[in-house]
Amino acid sequence: MYQLEEKIWFWMLLVIPAMTLIFVILQIWKTKKQKKFATKKLLDKLSPDKSLFKSVLKLLVLSFAFAFLTIALVNPKIGTKLETVKRQGVDIVFAIDVSKSMLAEDIAPNRLEKSKQLVTQIINNLASDRIGIIAYAGKAFPQLPITTDYASAKMFLQSMDTDMLSSQGTAIDEAIQLSRTYYDDEEQTNRVLIIISDG
């Protein structure tokens, strides 16, 4: 398969026969003038380095230069094929620790707020992916079911705090088990679980 993007530039090839015609006319005119000026023997003495071959070579080089320039401007494409690829989204579930220990301020402003900022940044970079949010401490709680509504996701994310769950602890296993219910198909490979916890 090949494609010529700018065929109009092929008109530039007309420069080559035009140059050739001008060259031939010029050579005939020069020959006639030289014959009027002096004999061939005298001309050879006056111009010993005169060479028709050099002039022809110069014409050929110019012709090739215009030909290659024309090909470059036409921009031929060989062996290319346009293909539309449908992007397959990924199902991403965020499991966020909301236990009291997440209020520690060793990371400004605190661990929980920093976690929410991190998840927000990830959401801002998503396109056709689906996301879900799970909150967990002593138990796991579904905060947001799987969705493509990023605005709602960020709203639910910001409303998360350590008072959501009364039981304290770090039930990571329960959060993992709950995340399994978010996915449509156990066999799907395009699924991600991101666990955020202070351990």
C-alpha positions, 0 to 999 in steps of 0.5 A: 500500500502506498499513498501520495500526500501532495500530488500537486508538486508533480508539476515541478517535474516540468522544470526538468524538460524546460531546463533541458530545452534551454540547455540545448538552445543555449548550446546551439546558439553558442556553437553558432556564435563561436563559428562566426568568431573563429575556426574550431582549431583556433577555439581549441587553442583559446579554450583548451579546457572547454568540455561539453561533458561537464555542461551535460553533467551539470544539467543531469545533477540539476535534473536529479536534484529537482526530481528528488525535491519533487518526490520529497514534496509529494511525500510518498508513504509506502507500507503504511496503514491507518488503523483505529484501535479502540482503547480498553479501559481498566477497572481500578479500585482504591482501598483507603485506610481510614483508621485513626492512625491515618491522622498522624501528621508525619506527612503534611497535612496528615496521612489521610489527606495526603492519600486523598491528594494522591488518589485525586491526582491518579483520577485526574490522569484517567480517561476511559477507566472505571473506578471504585472506592473502598474505605476500611479500618476494623471493617471494610465499607463500600464508599463508591461502586465502580463508575466512570463518574470522576466528579462523583468519585472525587466528591466521595473521596473528599468526604472520607474521614476517620469517623466513617467507621467506629471499629478500629484496626486495619482490615486489609484482607476484608478490603481485598475481598470486598474489592473482588465484588466490584469487578464484573468478571473474575477472568478479566485481566484489566483490573487493578486494586490500589491499597493505601494504608499506614500498615 
